[in-house]
Amino acid sequence: MSNPPLKIKLNKLKISTLATIILITCSFSGYSQLFSSEQNPPSIKWLQINTENFQIIYPSSFEEQALRMANTLEGFIGKFSSYIG
């Protein structure tokens, strides 16, 4: 005959093991949705500014900064082009 307290312990162990497996599996599938820091999500819209000397590619949310950078770079190239050759 089987000991009832032993049977209850085995059932609890089975339930605990199953719950652990389910939680581990769910955590892996949730983690797979995260992007690494080296990737950009596909929802980002990229834009481009072409100046006489530079091509600047940037996310649409940085348009103001990209325009400022394009103007700054063009200003620098005018000042330092005589040194470069």
PyMOL commands that place a pseudoatom at each C-alpha (Angstrom):
pseudoatom trace, name=CA, resn=MET, resi=1, chain=A, elem=C, hetatm=0, pos=[0.000, 0.000, 0.000]
pseudoatom trace, name=CA, resn=SER, resi=2, chain=A, elem=C, hetatm=0, pos=[1.053, 3.535, -0.715]
pseudoatom trace, name=CA, resn=ASN, resi=3, chain=A, elem=C, hetatm=0, pos=[1.605, 5.978, 2.097]
pseudoatom trace, name=CA, resn=PRO, resi=4, chain=A, elem=C, hetatm=0, pos=[-0.898, 8.932, 1.730]
pseudoatom trace, name=CA, resn=PRO, resi=5, chain=A, elem=C, hetatm=0, pos=[1.520, 11.650, 2.995]
pseudoatom trace, name=CA, resn=LEU, resi=6, chain=A, elem=C, hetatm=0, pos=[4.151, 10.393, 0.510]
pseudoatom trace, name=CA, resn=LYS, resi=7, chain=A, elem=C, hetatm=0, pos=[1.599, 10.533, -2.314]
pseudoatom trace, name=CA, resn=ILE, resi=8, chain=A, elem=C, hetatm=0, pos=[0.708, 14.143, -1.390]
pseudoatom trace, name=CA, resn=LYS, resi=9, chain=A, elem=C, hetatm=0, pos=[4.403, 15.099, -1.339]
pseudoatom trace, name=CA, resn=LEU, resi=10, chain=A, elem=C, hetatm=0, pos=[4.916, 13.544, -4.770]
pseudoatom trace, name=CA, resn=ASN, resi=11, chain=A, elem=C, hetatm=0, pos=[1.919, 15.435, -6.177]
pseudoatom trace, name=CA, resn=LYS, resi=12, chain=A, elem=C, hetatm=0, pos=[3.246, 18.710, -4.740]
pseudoatom trace, name=CA, resn=LEU, resi=13, chain=A, elem=C, hetatm=0, pos=[6.655, 17.969, -6.250]
pseudoatom trace, name=CA, resn=LYS, resi=14, chain=A, elem=C, hetatm=0, pos=[5.082, 17.285, -9.662]
pseudoatom trace, name=CA, resn=ILE, resi=15, chain=A, elem=C, hetatm=0, pos=[3.083, 20.528, -9.492]
pseudoatom trace, name=CA, resn=SER, resi=16, chain=A, elem=C, hetatm=0, pos=[6.139, 22.529, -8.410]
pseudoatom trace, name=CA, resn=THR, resi=17, chain=A, elem=C, hetatm=0, pos=[8.251, 21.034, -11.180]
pseudoatom trace, name=CA, resn=LEU, resi=18, chain=A, elem=C, hetatm=0, pos=[5.576, 21.732, -13.795]
pseudoatom trace, name=CA, resn=ALA, resi=19, chain=A, elem=C, hetatm=0, pos=[5.127, 25.300, -12.554]
pseudoatom trace, name=CA, resn=THR, resi=20, chain=A, elem=C, hetatm=0, pos=[8.888, 25.879, -12.704]
pseudoatom trace, name=CA, resn=ILE, resi=21, chain=A, elem=C, hetatm=0, pos=[9.098, 24.568, -16.267]
pseudoatom trace, name=CA, resn=ILE, resi=22, chain=A, elem=C, hetatm=0, pos=[6.177, 26.767, -17.352]
pseudoatom trace, name=CA, resn=LEU, resi=23, chain=A, elem=C, hetatm=0, pos=[7.685, 29.875, -15.739]
pseudoatom trace, name=CA, resn=ILE, resi=24, chain=A, elem=C, hetatm=0, pos=[11.085, 29.275, -17.308]
pseudoatom trace, name=CA, resn=THR, resi=25, chain=A, elem=C, hetatm=0, pos=[9.530, 28.726, -20.726]
pseudoatom trace, name=CA, resn=CYS, resi=26, chain=A, elem=C, hetatm=0, pos=[7.424, 31.887, -20.465]
pseudoatom trace, name=CA, resn=SER, resi=27, chain=A, elem=C, hetatm=0, pos=[10.371, 33.982, -19.351]
pseudoatom trace, name=CA, resn=PHE, resi=28, chain=A, elem=C, hetatm=0, pos=[12.404, 32.887, -22.399]
pseudoatom trace, name=CA, resn=SER, resi=29, chain=A, elem=C, hetatm=0, pos=[9.611, 33.774, -24.805]
pseudoatom trace, name=CA, resn=GLY, resi=30, chain=A, elem=C, hetatm=0, pos=[9.164, 37.159, -23.134]
pseudoatom trace, name=CA, resn=TYR, resi=31, chain=A, elem=C, hetatm=0, pos=[12.878, 37.878, -23.309]
pseudoatom trace, name=CA, resn=SER, resi=32, chain=A, elem=C, hetatm=0, pos=[12.960, 37.067, -27.006]
pseudoatom trace, name=CA, resn=GLN, resi=33, chain=A, elem=C, hetatm=0, pos=[10.817, 40.134, -27.704]
pseudoatom trace, name=CA, resn=LEU, resi=34, chain=A, elem=C, hetatm=0, pos=[13.474, 42.521, -26.396]
pseudoatom trace, name=CA, resn=PHE, resi=35, chain=A, elem=C, hetatm=0, pos=[15.926, 44.183, -28.724]
pseudoatom trace, name=CA, resn=SER, resi=36, chain=A, elem=C, hetatm=0, pos=[19.582, 44.252, -27.915]
pseudoatom trace, name=CA, resn=SER, resi=37, chain=A, elem=C, hetatm=0, pos=[21.238, 47.617, -27.475]
pseudoatom trace, name=CA, resn=GLU, resi=38, chain=A, elem=C, hetatm=0, pos=[22.889, 47.190, -30.863]
pseudoatom trace, name=CA, resn=GLN, resi=39, chain=A, elem=C, hetatm=0, pos=[19.630, 46.946, -32.801]
pseudoatom trace, name=CA, resn=ASN, resi=40, chain=A, elem=C, hetatm=0, pos=[17.011, 49.489, -33.679]
pseudoatom trace, name=CA, resn=PRO, resi=41, chain=A, elem=C, hetatm=0, pos=[13.371, 48.465, -33.731]
pseudoatom trace, name=CA, resn=PRO, resi=42, chain=A, elem=C, hetatm=0, pos=[11.900, 48.167, -37.228]
pseudoatom trace, name=CA, resn=SER, resi=43, chain=A, elem=C, hetatm=0, pos=[9.332, 50.846, -36.406]
pseudoatom trace, name=CA, resn=ILE, resi=44, chain=A, elem=C, hetatm=0, pos=[11.970, 53.617, -36.558]
pseudoatom trace, name=CA, resn=LYS, resi=45, chain=A, elem=C, hetatm=0, pos=[11.634, 55.781, -39.661]
pseudoatom trace, name=CA, resn=TRP, resi=46, chain=A, elem=C, hetatm=0, pos=[15.029, 56.841, -40.994]
pseudoatom trace, name=CA, resn=LEU, resi=47, chain=A, elem=C, hetatm=0, pos=[15.580, 60.106, -42.868]
pseudoatom trace, name=CA, resn=GLN, resi=48, chain=A, elem=C, hetatm=0, pos=[18.535, 61.517, -44.751]
pseudoatom trace, name=CA, resn=ILE, resi=49, chain=A, elem=C, hetatm=0, pos=[20.085, 64.952, -45.233]
pseudoatom trace, name=CA, resn=ASN, resi=50, chain=A, elem=C, hetatm=0, pos=[22.447, 65.436, -48.168]
pseudoatom trace, name=CA, resn=THR, resi=51, chain=A, elem=C, hetatm=0, pos=[24.688, 68.480, -48.056]
pseudoatom trace, name=CA, resn=GLU, resi=52, chain=A, elem=C, hetatm=0, pos=[27.472, 69.399, -50.450]
pseudoatom trace, name=CA, resn=ASN, resi=53, chain=A, elem=C, hetatm=0, pos=[30.037, 67.484, -48.384]
pseudoatom trace, name=CA, resn=PHE, resi=54, chain=A, elem=C, hetatm=0, pos=[28.098, 65.165, -46.073]
pseudoatom trace, name=CA, resn=GLN, resi=55, chain=A, elem=C, hetatm=0, pos=[25.323, 62.603, -45.977]
pseudoatom trace, name=CA, resn=ILE, resi=56, chain=A, elem=C, hetatm=0, pos=[23.582, 62.380, -42.594]
pseudoatom trace, name=CA, resn=ILE, resi=57, chain=A, elem=C, hetatm=0, pos=[21.201, 59.502, -41.871]
pseudoatom trace, name=CA, resn=TYR, resi=58, chain=A, elem=C, hetatm=0, pos=[19.129, 59.836, -38.714]
pseudoatom trace, name=CA, resn=PRO, resi=59, chain=A, elem=C, hetatm=0, pos=[15.897, 58.685, -37.037]
pseudoatom trace, name=CA, resn=SER, resi=60, chain=A, elem=C, hetatm=0, pos=[12.973, 61.020, -37.670]
pseudoatom trace, name=CA, resn=SER, resi=61, chain=A, elem=C, hetatm=0, pos=[12.766, 61.886, -33.981]
pseudoatom trace, name=CA, resn=PHE, resi=62, chain=A, elem=C, hetatm=0, pos=[16.215, 63.565, -34.255]
pseudoatom trace, name=CA, resn=GLU, resi=63, chain=A, elem=C, hetatm=0, pos=[15.417, 65.869, -37.167]
pseudoatom trace, name=CA, resn=GLU, resi=64, chain=A, elem=C, hetatm=0, pos=[16.203, 69.098, -35.328]
pseudoatom trace, name=CA, resn=GLN, resi=65, chain=A, elem=C, hetatm=0, pos=[19.563, 67.784, -34.097]
pseudoatom trace, name=CA, resn=ALA, resi=66, chain=A, elem=C, hetatm=0, pos=[20.423, 66.392, -37.552]
pseudoatom trace, name=CA, resn=LEU, resi=67, chain=A, elem=C, hetatm=0, pos=[19.760, 69.744, -39.222]
pseudoatom trace, name=CA, resn=ARG, resi=68, chain=A, elem=C, hetatm=0, pos=[21.912, 71.476, -36.638]
pseudoatom trace, name=CA, resn=MET, resi=69, chain=A, elem=C, hetatm=0, pos=[24.692, 68.922, -37.174]
pseudoatom trace, name=CA, resn=ALA, resi=70, chain=A, elem=C, hetatm=0, pos=[24.515, 69.350, -40.960]
pseudoatom trace, name=CA, resn=ASN, resi=71, chain=A, elem=C, hetatm=0, pos=[24.931, 73.118, -40.583]
pseudoatom trace, name=CA, resn=THR, resi=72, chain=A, elem=C, hetatm=0, pos=[27.756, 72.690, -38.066]
pseudoatom trace, name=CA, resn=LEU, resi=73, chain=A, elem=C, hetatm=0, pos=[29.645, 70.225, -40.261]
pseudoatom trace, name=CA, resn=GLU, resi=74, chain=A, elem=C, hetatm=0, pos=[29.311, 72.438, -43.332]
pseudoatom trace, name=CA, resn=GLY, resi=75, chain=A, elem=C, hetatm=0, pos=[30.624, 75.367, -41.269]
pseudoatom trace, name=CA, resn=PHE, resi=76, chain=A, elem=C, hetatm=0, pos=[33.615, 73.338, -40.130]
pseudoatom trace, name=CA, resn=ILE, resi=77, chain=A, elem=C, hetatm=0, pos=[34.468, 72.105, -43.601]
pseudoatom trace, name=CA, resn=GLY, resi=78, chain=A, elem=C, hetatm=0, pos=[34.570, 75.696, -44.840]
pseudoatom trace, name=CA, resn=LYS, resi=79, chain=A, elem=C, hetatm=0, pos=[36.892, 76.781, -42.050]
pseudoatom trace, name=CA, resn=PHE, resi=80, chain=A, elem=C, hetatm=0, pos=[39.238, 73.780, -42.073]
pseudoatom trace, name=CA, resn=SER, resi=81, chain=A, elem=C, hetatm=0, pos=[39.340, 72.765, -45.739]
pseudoatom trace, name=CA, resn=SER, resi=82, chain=A, elem=C, hetatm=0, pos=[42.417, 74.911, -46.335]
pseudoatom trace, name=CA, resn=TYR, resi=83, chain=A, elem=C, hetatm=0, pos=[44.278, 72.926, -43.651]
pseudoatom trace, name=CA, resn=ILE, resi=84, chain=A, elem=C, hetatm=0, pos=[43.193, 69.559, -45.044]
pseudoatom trace, name=CA, resn=GLY, resi=85, chain=A, elem=C, hetatm=0, pos=[44.072, 70.329, -48.646]
for i in range(1, 85): cmd.bond("trace and resi %d" % i, "trace and resi %d" % (i + 1))
show_as sticks, trace
zoom trace
